[in-house]
């Protein structure tokens, strides 16, 4: 019984620490792929409580000093739906 309790404890701890991350390409332009990369991100709690979150393409380009956007990617990291981080990644010149 003690071994079963230990195994269940490990499984429960693993489930609590589990997270999922996905990166999806959003768009690409005919501009050459540049050397600059800009990001913008925001964190939300319980998927609906988002305070001062700006994960926009415009902010990512501004943060990277990009005036000609080449590609835009979107990344989302989810920890059990409790903490969700949204990130926009822009490349260009």
Steps between C-alpha positions, in 0.01 A plus 500: 500500500790733574644449150162578342477821701850602386414428135176698526694787660746507210217488244316784677815714517569441131144599408526820702825599332385413151482771239438528131672733258423555134649731238297572186602702193249778444614673183790568268560785257708535186758702696840337546552321830696744710737465789280681753258324732241670718266349756203609703333291766237494764387267776142420591362311797212255463496603130282806569685714753744694284649819641705737282555232233631610161610213276433690179698487176549876511656488847724205406626687191561814705689303769728352232549825310336344194345715225465230230339184639597166342335237719267487798473205739270453797599297807270392779610330821230354721546365851180311583291793380602692810788702357500566126777696327445644152801612294528652154833463318576727203804483267610752242709812440 
